């Protein structure tokens, strides 16, 4: 049976969220039961997710907008400015400004936190909650319903960094998703749910190249054409011929867990430091319900990702 997955995402800033959503859509091992958006203009992020779902023929998957700002509303929101370009049309934005919502790009009215609570409660013990953005929606859901931690099958996060591998000196103190809302992250990592943290220690080791983007484009269907366009735009913005696949690697754990090597650890989130707010302090603990990714089969993952995105067998 496919694994029920709810994807909570800040799609639109880094292209890796769009790739992760697409990976979920083309993987038979996953039943995508819902998508929620977090951080910044969540309405725009929701319309991006709805567009990709429609292009994939999955318009029935509900999309819910969530928290626009960190839970304490005490940090500025990072916004790159290119979110939605090339995917959302001028007509989409014109309809938005006139308050005439097109049906296809209309998110569900229920707040993301409430939708997450409802979906997990209806499928107790079955849902992998894949949080690949800041953890504000998940944190708010846990504040409203603490029992969510015991009802979820797995809380799969892309975020954090423990700086314990050979690449440790090259990594920051705090990873983006965590430092956007450290208080929410702290709440999540202390909630008692089974958690897998896929952080920069492993995600910085996996890429998709310009050659791979062209292979995705060559498939020629609406989803792949849109995804390749988003990837190419991001490569141009970054001024390089590759980009790192943070979020797809995290999502891949729900499909092929053998791609990652995990270690049981306690994870504490720094919330007060002026220098390292959002840092994740990691300590080995064999009894912990949190597993931290400390190794990755990079070559195998990159092959797997391209095989899925191009329709080849894997």
C-alpha positions in Angstrom: 0.0 0.0 0.0 1.3 3.5 -0.7 2.4 5.6 2.2 0.0 8.5 3.0 2.1 11.7 2.9 1.1 15.3 3.8 3.6 17.8 2.4 4.1 21.1 4.2 6.2 23.4 2.0 7.5 26.9 1.4 7.4 26.2 -2.3 8.6 29.0 -4.6 11.8 30.4 -3.2 14.3 27.6 -3.7 13.2 25.3 -6.6 13.8 22.2 -4.5 10.3 22.3 -3.0 8.8 22.1 -6.5 11.0 19.1 -7.3 10.0 17.4 -4.0 6.3 17.9 -4.8 6.8 16.6 -8.3 8.7 13.6 -6.9 5.8 12.8 -4.6 3.4 13.0 -7.6 5.3 10.6 -9.8 6.1 8.0 -7.1 3.6 5.2 -6.8 4.9 4.5 -3.3 3.3 7.8 -2.1 -0.4 8.7 -1.7 -0.3 12.5 -1.4 -3.3 13.3 0.8 -2.7 17.0 1.2 -0.3 20.0 0.7 0.1 23.0 3.0 2.1 26.1 2.5 4.0 28.1 5.0 6.1 31.3 5.4 5.7 34.6 3.5 3.0 35.0 0.9 1.4 31.6 1.5 -1.4 32.4 -0.9 1.0 32.7 -3.8 2.8 29.5 -2.6 -0.5 27.7 -2.6 -1.3 28.8 -6.1 2.1 27.5 -7.2 1.4 24.1 -5.6 -2.1 24.0 -7.2 -0.6 24.7 -10.6 1.8 21.8 -10.4 -0.9 19.5 -9.1 -3.1 20.5 -12.0 -0.3 19.9 -14.5 0.2 16.5 -13.0 -3.5 15.6 -13.2 -3.8 15.6 -9.4 -6.1 18.6 -9.0 -8.1 16.7 -6.4 -5.3 17.0 -3.8 -6.3 19.7 -1.3 -4.0 22.6 -0.7 -4.2 24.8 2.4 -2.4 28.0 3.2 -0.9 28.4 6.6 1.3 30.7 8.8 2.7 33.7 6.9 5.0 34.7 9.8 7.0 32.9 12.6 4.9 32.0 15.6 6.3 34.8 17.7 6.2 37.2 14.8 9.6 38.7 15.8 11.7 38.0 12.8 11.6 39.4 9.3 10.4 37.1 6.5 12.9 36.4 3.7 11.4 36.8 0.3 13.5 36.4 -2.8 11.1 38.1 -5.2 11.0 35.5 -8.0 8.4 33.3 -6.4 5.8 32.2 -9.0 7.6 33.6 -12.0 7.2 31.4 -15.0 4.6 29.2 -13.3 1.8 31.7 -12.4 0.5 33.8 -15.3 -0.3 37.5 -15.4 -4.0 36.4 -15.7 -3.7 34.4 -12.4 -2.4 37.5 -10.6 -5.0 39.8 -12.3 -7.8 37.4 -11.1 -6.3 37.6 -7.6 -6.3 41.4 -7.5 -9.9 41.5 -8.6 -10.8 39.0 -5.9 -12.2 36.7 -8.6 -10.5 33.4 -7.8 -10.1 30.9 -10.6 -11.3 27.5 -9.4 -8.2 25.6 -10.3 -5.9 27.9 -8.2 -8.2 28.3 -5.2 -6.7 26.8 -2.0 -9.0 25.3 0.6 -10.3 27.8 3.1 -9.3 25.8 6.2 -6.0 26.9 7.8 -3.1 24.5 7.3 -2.6 23.7 11.0 -6.3 22.6 11.3 -6.1 20.6 8.1 -3.0 18.8 9.3 -4.7 18.0 12.6 -7.8 16.7 10.8 -5.9 14.6 8.3 -3.6 13.0 10.8 -6.4 12.3 13.2 -8.5 10.6 10.5 -5.6 8.4 9.5 -4.0 7.8 12.9 -0.7 6.0 12.7 -0.6 6.2 8.9 0.5 9.7 7.9 4.1 10.8 7.2 4.0 14.5 7.8 6.8 15.8 5.5 7.8 19.3 6.6 10.2 20.8 4.1 9.9 24.4 5.0 9.9 26.4 8.3 8.1 24.6 11.0 5.4 27.2 11.9 2.4 25.2 10.6 3.5 22.0 12.3 4.4 23.9 15.5 1.0 25.6 15.6 -0.8 22.3 14.9 1.1 20.7 17.9 0.1 23.7 20.1 -3.6 23.2 19.2 -3.5 19.4 19.4 -0.5 18.0 21.4 -1.8 14.5 20.8 -0.8 14.9 17.1 2.7 13.8 18.2 1.3 10.3 19.0 -1.0 10.1 16.0 1.5 10.8 13.2 3.4 7.8 11.7 6.5 9.9 11.2 7.4 13.6 11.2 9.9 13.9 8.3 11.8 17.2 8.3 14.2 18.9 5.9 16.0 21.2 8.2 18.8 21.6 10.7 22.5 20.9 10.6 24.7 19.0 13.1 28.1 19.8 11.3 29.5 16.4 12.3 30.6 15.1 8.9 33.6 15.8 6.7 31.8 18.8 5.3 31.2 20.3 8.7 33.5 23.3 8.4 31.6 24.4 5.2 28.2 24.4 6.9 26.5 27.3 8.7 25.6 27.3 12.4 21.9 27.4 11.5 19.9 26.1 8.5 17.3 28.3 6.8 14.1 26.4 7.6 15.0 26.3 11.3 16.3 29.8 11.7 13.1 31.2 10.1 11.1 30.1 13.1 13.4 28.7 15.8 10.6 28.6 18.4 8.4 26.5 16.3 11.3 24.2 15.5 12.1 23.9 19.2 8.5 22.9 20.0 8.5 20.3 17.2 11.7 18.6 18.3 10.5 18.4 21.9 7.0 17.1 21.0 7.8 13.4 21.4 6.8 12.3 17.9 9.0 9.9 15.9 11.1 12.3 13.8 13.7 12.0 11.0 15.8 15.1 10.5 17.4 15.4 7.1 19.8 18.4 7.4 22.5 20.1 5.5 25.1 17.5 6.5 23.6 15.2 3.8 21.4 17.5 1.6 24.4 19.6 0.5 25.9 16.4 -1.0 23.2 15.8 -3.7 22.5 17.8 -6.8 20.7 18.1 -10.1 22.7 19.5 -13.0 21.8 21.5 -16.1 22.2 18.2 -18.0 19.6 16.6 -15.7 17.3 19.5 -16.1 17.4 19.0 -19.9 16.6 15.4 -19.4 13.5 16.4 -17.4 12.5 18.8 -20.1 12.8 16.2 -22.8 10.0 14.1 -21.3 7.8 16.8 -22.7 4.6 16.5 -20.6 3.1 19.5 -18.9 4.5 18.8 -15.4 8.0 18.1 -16.6 8.1 21.2 -18.9 7.0 23.4 -16.0 9.4 21.8 -13.6 12.3 22.1 -16.0 11.5 25.8 -16.6 11.5 26.4 -12.8 14.8 24.6 -12.5 16.4 26.5 -15.3 15.2 29.9 -13.9 16.7 29.0 -10.5 20.0 27.9 -12.1 20.1 31.3 -13.9 19.4 33.1 -10.6 22.1 31.2 -8.8 24.5 31.7 -11.8 25.7 28.0 -11.8 25.0 24.8 -13.7 23.6 22.8 -10.7 21.4 23.2 -7.7 21.2 21.3 -4.4 18.3 18.9 -3.8 17.6 19.5 -0.1 13.9 18.8 -0.1 13.7 15.9 -2.6 16.3 14.0 -0.5 14.2 14.4 2.6 11.1 13.3 0.8 12.9 10.3 -0.8 13.3 8.8 2.7 9.5 8.0 2.5 10.2 6.1 -0.7 13.7 4.6 -0.3 14.9 5.0 3.3 18.0 3.0 2.5 19.4 6.1 0.8 20.2 7.7 4.2 22.2 6.5 7.2 20.5 7.7 10.4 21.7 8.0 14.1 19.4 8.4 17.1 20.0 11.8 18.6 18.5 14.4 20.8 18.0 17.7 18.9 17.9 21.0 20.8 17.1 24.2 18.9 18.8 27.5 19.9 16.2 30.2 20.3 18.1 33.0 22.3 21.5 33.4 20.7 22.3 36.6 18.8 24.9 34.7 16.8 23.3 31.3 16.2 19.6 31.5 16.6 18.1 28.5 14.9 21.2 26.3 15.4 20.4 22.6 16.1 22.5 21.1 18.8 22.7 17.4 18.3 23.8 14.7 20.8 23.7 11.0 20.4 21.1 9.2 22.4 20.2 5.6 21.7 16.8 6.0 23.3 15.8 9.1 21.3 12.7 9.0 19.0 14.5 11.5 16.7 16.8 10.1 14.0 19.3 12.4 12.3 20.6 11.8 8.8 24.4 11.5 9.1 25.2 9.8 5.8 23.8 9.6 2.2 24.4 7.5 -0.9 24.7 10.6 -3.1 25.2 8.8 -6.4 22.3 6.4 -5.9 20.0 9.2 -4.9 20.8 11.4 -7.9 20.2 8.5 -10.2 16.9 7.7 -8.5 15.7 11.3 -8.7 16.4 11.6 -12.4 14.9 8.2 -13.1 11.7 9.3 -11.4 11.6 12.7 -12.9 12.2 11.4 -16.4 9.9 8.4 -16.1 12.6 5.8 -16.3 12.3 2.7 -14.1 14.2 2.7 -10.8 
